[in-house]
């Protein structure tokens, strides 16, 4: 197979989509297939496997390079798809790189697979300025490239009550309808698409880590409490939809005997950097992935404070592969994670997370059992089965 992996986010910026696409690129090539990433980049690519799309020189939302226009991206991809003999286009975002891919694929009569990586409805509500206005503009621009007609989003569901949410779900549904197949990393987003009447076949395909990353981690050490403080970390986009302030408050409530670190950057970093040191949480900002992995090797537990936003964060898989105990606020995230390695807080607030951290600190054997479960589950996070699932989807849409 010759596959185009198209995304609006790629390395060296950090994020779940970036690491998923990187893992897919490596996994597909290791399995004997040809894969190429198409993405907006702030630097020139250092590999023939990556093609840079044109970007805006001034506009960088949330710090990410931004594809200049769908038509400019289409022109690059159309020529490259022909030159590389692309069989399947795999779109993994919803902005102008993605829209250019749909246009190029339609012009060349190529099948498109669309992955819903995250809840852009929640992201838009929390991050975009004046979301009631900007989402209207975004939806209009999106509809000029992907058909939105006869795309009704019901109001009565818990996740479609606001105008902003309905607009962004219409974006996701329009891309799903324009695709031959849809994949999602976790069952709960597949369930949402079903509730919204998505007619395109949806495959649940859990995320995975590339073999070279797991090999670089090696065999992690089983964590255990031996009198020293419990070392906990948080890593991700420091943005309201990730609820970083909930982690800071949980660390404060858990009290003595816990050392807490935060890694990442985003629109909320300034506020977090002002409040976190006062309660003993160290804020490190954005660091490369290899430094994140080294930080995981120094910690005992990983905390996800996200709620009703994430699909299946790659950083949780990295934490499991590193042998950490994992604490999540959102029970939906625990569905695709090793049960014994993952602790779900009894309530999704700071108090609930603090109680779980206190148990890991105070209960004999709790940390060691969770760490041992992560280590035992690490082989299941490898990319091989994910690639097999991808190829099954690619083969089906190529034949059709």
Residue pairs with C-beta under 8 A, 6 or more apart in sequence:
1 28
1 33
1 34
1 87
1 88
1 391
1 394
1 395
1 398
2 33
2 34
2 35
2 36
2 84
2 85
2 86
2 87
2 88
3 28
3 33
3 34
3 35
3 36
3 86
3 87
3 88
3 89
3 90
3 394
4 35
4 36
4 38
4 77
4 80
4 81
4 84
4 86
4 88
4 89
4 90
4 101
5 21
5 24
5 25
5 35
5 36
5 37
5 38
5 90
5 92
6 37
6 38
6 39
6 77
6 89
6 90
6 91
6 92
6 93
6 97
6 98
6 100
6 101
7 17
7 18
7 21
7 37
7 38
7 39
7 91
7 92
7 93
7 97
7 98
8 39
8 40
8 64
8 66
8 67
8 93
8 94
8 95
8 96
8 97
8 98
9 15
9 17
9 18
9 39
9 64
9 93
10 17
10 18
10 21
10 22
10 37
10 39
10 40
10 41
10 50
11 18
11 22
12 42
12 43
12 288
13 42
13 63
13 64
13 65
14 264
14 286
14 287
14 288
14 289
14 292
15 237
16 117
16 118
16 207
16 310
16 313
16 314
16 315
17 92
17 93
17 117
17 118
19 209
19 289
19 314
19 315
19 318
20 92
20 115
20 117
20 185
20 207
20 314
21 37
21 39
21 92
22 210
23 207
23 208
23 209
23 210
23 213
23 314
23 383
23 386
24 35
24 90
24 383
24 386
24 387
24 390
25 35
25 37
25 49
26 210
26 211
26 212
26 383
27 208
27 210
27 211
27 383
27 384
27 386
27 387
28 34
28 35
28 387
28 390
28 391
29 35
29 49
30 211
30 383
30 387
31 387
31 391
33 391
34 84
35 49
36 49
36 50
36 51
36 80
36 84
36 86
37 49
37 50
37 51
38 50
38 51
38 53
38 73
38 76
38 77
38 80
38 97
38 101
39 50
39 51
39 52
39 53
39 97
40 52
40 53
40 54
40 55
40 64
40 65
40 66
40 67
40 97
41 50
41 52
41 53
41 55
41 65
42 55
42 65
44 52
45 51
45 52
51 76
51 77
51 80
53 67
53 68
53 72
53 73
53 76
53 77
53 97
53 100
54 67
54 68
54 69
54 72
54 73
54 76
55 65
55 66
55 67
55 68
56 65
56 66
56 67
56 68
59 66
60 66
62 127
62 237
62 239
62 266
62 267
63 265
63 266
66 95
66 96
67 73
67 95
67 96
67 97
67 100
68 96
69 96
69 100
70 96
70 99
70 100
70 103
70 145
71 100
71 103
72 100
73 96
73 97
73 99
73 100
73 101
74 99
74 100
74 101
74 103
74 104
74 107
76 100
77 100
77 101
77 104
78 103
78 104
78 107
78 108
80 86
81 89
81 104
81 105
81 108
81 110
82 108
86 108
86 110
87 110
87 394
87 398
88 110
88 111
88 112
88 113
88 394
88 397
88 398
89 101
89 104
89 105
89 110
89 111
89 112
89 113
90 112
90 113
90 114
90 115
90 390
90 394
91 98
91 101
91 102
91 112
91 113
91 114
91 115
91 175
91 179
92 98
92 114
92 115
92 117
93 117
94 120
94 142
94 171
94 172
94 175
98 175
99 142
99 145
99 146
100 145
101 112
102 112
102 145
102 146
102 175
102 178
103 145
104 110
105 111
105 112
111 180
111 181
111 397
111 398
111 400
112 178
112 179
112 180
112 397
113 179
113 180
113 181
113 182
113 183
113 393
113 394
113 397
114 175
114 176
114 178
114 179
114 181
114 182
114 183
114 200
115 182
115 183
115 184
115 185
116 172
116 176
116 182
116 183
116 184
116 189
116 193
116 311
117 185
117 311
118 309
118 310
118 311
119 159
119 189
119 241
119 308
119 309
119 310
119 311
120 168
120 171
120 172
121 159
121 164
121 165
121 167
121 168
121 169
121 172
122 165
122 241
122 308
122 309
123 239
123 241
123 309
124 131
124 134
124 135
124 138
124 164
124 167
124 168
125 131
125 162
125 164
125 165
125 241
126 239
126 240
126 241
127 239
127 240
127 241
127 267
128 134
128 135
128 138
131 164
132 163
132 164
135 163
135 164
135 167
135 168
136 167
138 167
138 171
139 148
139 167
139 168
139 170
139 171
142 148
142 171
142 174
143 174
146 174
146 175
146 178
147 174
147 177
147 178
148 170
148 171
148 174
151 170
151 173
151 174
151 177
153 160
153 166
153 169
153 170
153 173
153 196
154 160
154 196
155 161
155 166
157 192
157 195
157 196
159 165
159 169
159 192
159 308
160 166
160 169
160 196
169 196
172 193
173 193
173 196
173 197
173 198
176 182
176 193
176 198
176 200
176 202
177 198
177 199
177 200
179 200
180 200
180 397
180 400
181 200
181 201
181 202
181 203
181 393
181 396
181 397
182 193
182 198
182 200
182 201
182 202
182 203
183 202
183 203
183 204
183 205
183 389
183 390
183 393
184 190
184 193
184 202
184 203
184 204
184 205
184 311
185 204
185 205
185 206
185 207
185 311
185 312
185 336
186 204
186 206
186 311
186 312
186 332
186 333
186 335
186 336
187 204
187 335
187 336
188 332
188 335
189 311
190 202
190 204
193 202
194 202
203 389
203 393
205 386
205 389
205 390
205 393
206 312
206 336
206 386
207 312
207 314
207 317
207 386
208 317
208 381
208 382
208 383
208 384
208 385
208 386
208 387
209 314
209 317
209 318
209 321
209 381
209 382
209 383
210 383
211 382
211 383
211 384
213 293
213 318
213 321
214 321
214 378
214 381
214 382
216 290
216 293
217 293
217 297
217 321
217 322
217 378
219 375
220 297
220 321
220 322
220 323
220 371
220 374
220 375
220 378
221 297
221 323
222 323
222 368
222 371
222 372
222 375
223 300
223 301
223 323
223 324
223 325
223 367
223 368
223 370
223 371
224 367
224 368
224 371
225 360
225 361
225 364
225 367
225 368
229 257
229 258
229 259
230 257
230 258
230 259
230 300
230 301
230 357
230 360
230 361
230 367
231 259
231 261
231 298
231 299
231 300
231 301
232 251
232 258
232 259
232 260
232 261
232 299
232 300
232 301
232 302
232 303
232 327
232 357
233 260
233 261
233 262
233 263
233 295
233 296
233 299
233 301
233 302
233 303
234 244
234 247
234 260
234 261
234 262
234 263
234 264
234 302
234 303
234 304
234 305
235 262
235 263
235 264
235 292
235 295
235 302
235 315
236 242
236 244
236 263
236 264
236 304
236 306
236 313
236 315
237 264
237 265
237 266
238 244
238 262
238 264
238 265
238 266
238 267
238 268
238 269
238 272
239 266
239 267
239 268
240 267
240 268
241 306
241 309
242 266
242 305
242 306
242 309
242 310
243 305
243 306
243 307
243 329
244 262
244 264
244 268
244 272
244 305
245 268
245 271
245 272
245 275
246 305
246 329
246 349
246 350
246 353
247 260
247 262
247 281
247 303
247 305
247 350
247 353
248 260
248 262
248 272
248 275
248 276
248 279
248 281
249 279
249 350
249 354
250 303
250 305
250 350
250 351
250 353
250 354
250 357
251 258
251 260
251 279
251 280
251 281
251 354
251 357
252 279
252 280
252 281
252 350
252 354
253 350
253 351
253 354
254 354
254 357
254 358
254 361
255 358
257 361
258 357
258 361
259 280
260 280
260 281
260 282
261 281
261 282
261 283
261 284
261 295
261 299
262 272
262 276
262 281
262 282
262 283
262 284
263 284
263 285
263 286
263 287
263 291
263 292
263 295
264 285
264 286
265 285
265 286
269 283
269 285
272 283
273 283
276 282
276 283
277 283
284 295
287 295
292 315
292 318
293 318
293 322
296 302
296 318
296 319
296 322
296 324
297 322
299 324
300 324
300 325
300 360
300 367
300 371
301 324
301 325
301 326
301 327
301 357
301 360
301 367
301 370
302 315
302 316
302 319
302 324
302 325
302 326
302 327
303 327
303 328
303 353
303 357
304 310
304 313
304 315
304 316
304 326
304 327
304 328
304 329
304 330
304 333
305 329
305 353
306 313
306 328
306 329
306 330
306 333
307 329
307 330
307 348
308 330
308 332
309 330
310 330
310 333
312 333
312 336
313 333
316 326
316 328
316 333
316 337
317 381
319 326
319 374
320 326
320 337
320 338
320 341
320 374
320 377
320 378
320 381
321 374
321 378
321 381
322 374
323 371
323 374
323 375
323 378
324 371
324 374
325 341
325 343
325 360
325 366
325 367
325 370
325 371
325 374
326 337
326 341
326 342
326 343
326 370
326 374
327 342
327 343
327 344
327 345
327 353
327 356
327 357
327 360
328 334
328 337
328 342
328 343
328 344
328 345
329 344
329 345
329 348
329 349
329 352
329 353
330 344
330 348
331 344
334 342
334 344
338 373
338 374
338 376
338 377
338 380
339 373
340 369
340 370
340 372
340 373
341 370
341 371
341 373
341 374
341 377
342 370
343 356
343 359
343 360
343 370
345 352
345 353
345 355
345 356
346 352
346 355
346 356
359 366
360 366
360 367
360 370
361 367
